[in-house]
């Protein structure tokens, strides 16, 4: 019993600062729309002093494979155009695309994500190149995009990431 109580106190002490930060930090939400126009999941975005933390929960994705995940420049997710309405990757500095590019990455680049066998992506991604609000690197009003293929981290302009599967406007 003594150990259970100690573990509970330690867990509460660890959780308390993160809960306080999430309650006070600017936040945004985004609802993913699939290629068929139906909602497929959500993202919660939390501003920090050094970037934006993005918590994803998106279903209906290709099971058992890696997919690309980016910030796109336009906050429009029209599934009838294959989500082309979201424009290209968010790139306020004009950098090359990709972590492996000589003059990259740009602000919209984020690591590939693995979708497990159930087709539901649950992940926390931290992007240090953006802010949630204010300034040239603000992403509120932009779009999050999940592509069908993994990003090659060097191909221009979009990493050969393939079809746009799910899009979400950051609100």
N, C-alpha and C positions, 0 to 999 in steps of 0.2 A: 504494500500500500504506500509506504514511504517513497519508493522509487516512482510509482505512478504519479504521485503528487508532485515530486521534483520534476519529472518529465513534463507535466502539464504546465508548471510554472515557467520552465525554460522555453517551452513552445510558445506560451503567451508572450514572454519577453521578446522573443525573436519576431513574432508576428506583429506586435504592437507598433514598432516604428514603420513598417511597410504599410500597415493599414492607415496610419496617420498621414503618411505621405500621399497615398492614393486618395484620401478624402480631401486633402488640401491642394493637390496638384491639378492643373488644368487637364481636362479629359475630353475625349471625343469618342464617338461611336461610328461604326460603318456596318451596313447590312449588305452582305454579298448577294449578288444576283447571278444565277447561272446562265448558260447559253440558251436555255429554254425560257428565260424570263422569270423563273421561280426563285424565291429566297433559298439560299443554300447555307447560310451561316452568318457569323458576326465577327467583328473585331472591336476591341476596346483599346483605345490609344491613351497613354498617359505621358504627359510632359515631364521631363526631368531636367536637371541643370545641365546635362551633357547630351541630350538627345530625346528620342521618343521611344517608349516601350510599347510594342504592339502585341496584344494577346489575341490569338486566332482560334476560332472554332468553326471550321467549314467542312461540310459533308458533300457527298456526291462527286468526289474527285477520283481520278484513276488510282486504283488500289495498288499498293506495293511498288510505288515508284517515286522518284524525285520530281518535283515541279518547281518552276521558277516563281519568285515572288518579288514584285516591284511596286514602287510608287509611280503612278502615271500623272501626267501634267494637267489633265482636265477632269473636273468633277462631274462627269457624265458617264453613265453606264447603260447604253442602249444595246440590249441583247440582239435586236434585229439587225445590227451592223456588226455582229460578232465582237461587241465592245470596242470597236475601233473609235467610237466617240470619245474614249478616254485619252486619245492622243498617244504620243510617245512617252518615254520615261521622263520623269521629273528631273530636270538637269539645269538648275539655275546658274551654274558656273561654266557651262559649256565643256565639261570634262568628257573624256572618252568613256564609253560603257565598259564596265567590267573590272573586277578586282585584279585581274591579270594584265589589263591593258597598261601600257607605259604611262599614259596620262589619265588614268582612271583611278578610282571609280567615280561615277557621278552620284548625286544625292539620292536618286531613286533606286539604286542598286541595293539589293539585300540578298542574303544567302538562300540557296535552294532549300526547300523543305521536303521532308520525306512523308509520304502519305501511307499509313499502314494498311493492312489487309481489309479493314472495314470501310476504307474510303473517306475517313474523317481526319482532317488535319487539325491537330491541337498543338499550338506552339506559342512560345514567347520569343519575339524578335526585337532586338534593340538596334535602332538606327541612330548613329552619332552624327550623321551628316545633315540632319533635319531638325526643325523645331515644330511644335504643334501650331503655334500662332506667332505672328510678328516677324517681320524681316523677309528677306529674299528666299530663305530656306523653309518657310512655313508650309505645312502640308494640309492644313485644314482647308477643305474645299477641293482638294485633289482626289485622286482615286487610288485604291489598292487593287492590284491585279494578280491573279494566279493563272499561270500559263500551263499548257499541257506537257511541256518538256522541261528538262532542267536547263538552266542558264549555263552556257559554256564559259562565262566570266571574261570573254575577250572579244567575241564577235560584235561587229558594229552594224547597226546602232543598238541592237536589243539582245544580243547574246544567243541568237538562234533558239529562243525559248518556245517557239511554236504558238499554236492557237491560244486565244484568250478564253479561259474556261469560266472564271468567276471574277466579278468586278464589284467594288464597293466604294461609294462616295463617302469621304471622311466628313462628318458633320459635327 
